[in-house]
Amino acid sequence: MNLYYSTSPTTNKLNTEILRIPLFQSAELDDNRDGFTDRLELGIQMPLTPAECIYSLNSVVYFDVKFETIAKYEFDAVSYINFESTSCIAKVDIDGDLLLRQT
């Protein structure tokens, strides 16, 4: 069985037979208190019936990135996450970094 959710209503309409609305939380964190976001935390809780179990997770997260200090940059970034397990997944923590490389 597959479950699906997107923040795009149009895409959700294409997947109504497997659509499940999760509890979604996000927070922008400024660890060094300089007025700029240093970290983005996302929390997703998928409602399941007692008979359901999750064995894999696929996620695509899109970011709208803006730098405006020394030079002005604005671009879109994407993060793809794939996690699989042989046993039921109760919780998955994933850390990553957004790196900008200019040549």
Buried (B, 14 or more C-beta within 10 A) or exposed (E): EEBBBEEEEEEBEEBEEEBEEEEEEEEEEEEEEEEEEEEEEEEEEBEEEEEEEBEEBEBEEEEEEEEEEEEEEEEEEEBEEEEEEEEEBEEEEEEEEEEEEEE
